[in-house]
């Protein structure tokens, strides 16, 4: 098939992107949960939701149908749906040709590896270390992992904004993710749609949080889940996560999803005990330029 017959279309217009790729993304809402939620946020809160630079979107059409899609909200990594090796090569060539300087890629395991290899071939001297192995889970039959800790769930309100902003920053640092988004804006957006559940002690002290995305294409994704260090090991995060999943199912969603870092056996064990089952594995690669020798010209 001639390369021009499957060229990638690239745009900065989220509405134009979704007009063509929306049905494709909704056709597999679990595997496409991240592009679905990110594009929803950009449409509802504006193009600078995740940073000052304009987001970029793209899709691959073949025989009149969308076969793949990607998005990027700089300075964050490229996020791309499942690709063949040939399509990963063509996307890398397209983005390199447009002058994109990518910090990394997130995709299902096979796609991420194929794109990282293609990017290294195009960008001589670039390394692509594996940053993280993730696993996507789906809530099957909800369960409670042993005794429920003392306290109660509570929807975060405006009075919790400063606390959520601080915890958001701590969470991002703990998982090694850089973010250009203002923590206060993130907290305000979550509070506005009831997107954070706190676990409070009997005395009313918040000790953990579990978030959830808005309902899109019948699915909700849980996250972030965070417990500050002084309160860990007491079941607070698990209790908050159980409550978020229960409330989502009660609202009528088809799927409740979450991602975990496979290097963390504690969280993976917890989520399986409360009813989550594996769906697919995703990998995150960083792209790093080799350091130049002293005195080398740019």
N, C-alpha and C positions, 0 to 999 in steps of 0.2 A: 504493500500500500504506500503510495507516495507520501512523503512527510507532510506536504501541505494539506493533505486530506484529513489530517488529525492535528492541526495546529491548535495551540492553547490560546484562548481569548482571555485577555487581561483587562481589568477595569478597577477604578477606585470607587465606583458607584454601587453601593450595597443593594439598592433597589433593583438596578439593572441585573445584577448578579443573581439575586433571588428570583427575579421574574423568569430566568432561564433555568437556574439550578435548584430552585426550591423543591420541586417535585422529586428530583433525584435525591436530595438530602432527606426528605421525609420518607422516602421509600425504605430506608434502613435507619430508623431514628436512633437505635442504640449505638450502632457503629459511627453514626454521624452526630452524636450528641454534642460534641464541642462546636463544630461549625454551626449547628442549629442554635445553640444558646448564645454564641458570640455574635452572630449576625442579628439575632433578635435584640440583643443589648444595643448594638450599633444603631439599629432602626429606631429604637425607643428612646435612647439617651444621647444619640449624636455620634459623629465620626471621631470625636476625641475622647470617647469613653475609656479607651485603654492606653492612651498616649497622645502626644501632640502631633505626631506624624500621621499622614493619611493612611488608612488601611488599604490593602490591595487584595483583590479577589481574582480568581481565574477558573475556567472550566474547559473541559475537553469534550468536544462533540464528535460523534461518529455516526454516520447514517441517520442524521437528524436527532439523535438522542444524546443526552449528557451521560458521559461514562465516568467522569471523575471531576473533582473540584478541589480547590485549595483556597486558603486565606492566610493573611499575615497582618497582624497589628503591631507595627514596629514600636519598640525595639525587640519584640518577642520573636520566637522561632516560627518558621513556616509550619503550617498544619495542613496535611494533605490526605485525601481519602485514598482507598486502596488503588494501587497502580501495578501494571505489569512492569517488568524490567525495561522494556522498550519505551513505555510511556514515562517512566521515571527519568530515563535519559533525555527524552524530548522536553520534559518540564525543566530539568536542570539547564539544558541548552537555552531554552526560551528565557528563563530568568537571568541567566548569565549574560545573554545577549542584550537584555534590557538594562544591565548594569546593577542588578540587585546584589547587595552585600548581605548575605544571610548569616545569622548567628547560629543557626541550627535547624533541625527538622524534628517534627513529631508526627508519627504515623503508625499504622499497624506494623508489626515487627518486620515482615518481609519488605514492605514498601519503604520503611525508614532506612533499612540497610541498603536497598537498591539506590535510593536517592542520594544517601551519603556517599556511596561509592562513585556515583556519577558526578557529584559535585566535586569530589576530590580529583577526578580525572580532568575536569574542566579548569579547576583552580589549582594549578601546580603549586605545591608547597603547603597546601591546606591540609590539616589533620582533622579527623572527625571522631573524637573519642566518644564512647557511649556514656551518656550522662545518667540515664535511669531506665530501668525496666519497669513498666506499669502493667497492671492488669485491670481490665474493665469487668465489673461484676454487675449482676442483675439480682434484685430482691425476689426470692422465690416464695418460701413460706416464712413469714416473720416469726422470730423467736426471741425470747429474753435470755441473755447469757448469765444465768445464775441470779442471785439476789439483787434486786434493784437497790442502788445506793440511796441513802436518805436524801430527801429533797424532792424537787418537782421540776417539770419543764415549764419554760416561760418564753413567750415570743418576745424578742428584743424590741424595745421601743426607743423613742427619741432620746430618752435619758441614758440609754446605753451606748450612744454614738461614740463617745470618746473611748470607752472600753473596747468596743468592736474595732475601732481604728487601730488601737494599740495591739490588740490580739492579731489582727490581720497582718501587721508588719512583722510580728514575732513568728507567725505561721510561715510567711514567705521566706524569712531568714532560715527557719528551721528546715524547710524542704529544699533550700538552695535555689530558690527562684527569684530572679530579679523582677521588679515590677516598677513601671513608671506611673502607675495609677495612684492618684491621691487617696490615701487611706480613709480620710474623712468622707470623700465622695463615695468610695466603695461602701462604707458603712451606711451612709444615708440612702443609697440605692437599695441595699438589702432590707433596710428597715421599711422602706416605702411599700414593698410588696410582701412583707412578712417572711423574708428569706433567711432569717436566722432564729434558731431555737437555742436558748440558753438552758443549762442545767444549773439550778440554784439550790444551795443548801437549805435546810429548814429555817435558818435564820435569814435567808434572802440574799446570800452572797453568790454571785455568779462564779462558777468554777470550770465551766466548759461550754463550748458552742458547737453546733452542727448546722451547716447551711444547706440550702437547696436552691436550685435554679428555678425560674418560672416554668410552668408547664408549657411545653412546645412539642407538637407532633405526638402527643400522648405520653411523653416521657418527662421525668424530672430527674436531675442528677444531684446527688447529695455531695456537699462539700462547700467550703472547707470544714474539716472536723479538727478541733484544736482544744487541748487542755494545757494551761500554763504549767510549767515544771513543778511548782509546789503542790499541785493537786493531782498529779498523775498516779496511776496505779490503783485507783479507787472505784473505777467503773463509771465515772461521770460521762466521758465521751461516748461510751457504748450506750448508756441510757439515753443521751440526747439523740444519738443516731437512730436508735430504735423508735423514738418518738417522731422524728422527722419522716422516717419510712412509713410508719403507721398512719400519720396524718396525710401523707401523699396518697397512699392507697385508698384511704377513706374518701378523698376528694374525687376519686374516679380515674386516676391516671392508669395507663396501661403498663408502664414500666417505671421502676425506680432503680436508678443506676448509681454507681460510684466507681472511682478509680483509686487504686492503691499502689504504693511503691513496693515492688516485690522484694526489695531488700529488707523490708520491715516485717518480720514474722509475726510480731504482736498484733499489728493492725489487720494483716491478712487472716490470722486465726480468729480474731474477734469478729470480723465481718462474715466469715463463714459460719461461725456459731450463731449469729443472729439472722441467718437465712439467706445470705448472698451467695450466688453461684457464678463461676467464671463464664465470661462471654468471649473475650479475645485479649490478646496481649499486644501492647504498644511499646515502642521504644522511642527514646529521646536522645538525639545526637547533638553535640556542640560542634561548630565549625571554627577552627582556630588557625589563623595564619602563622606560619613558621616565623620565628624572630629573625630579623635581618642581621647579617654580620655587622660589626662596628664599622662605620664609615661607608656602608653601602648606600647607594643613591636610591631614592624612592622610585 
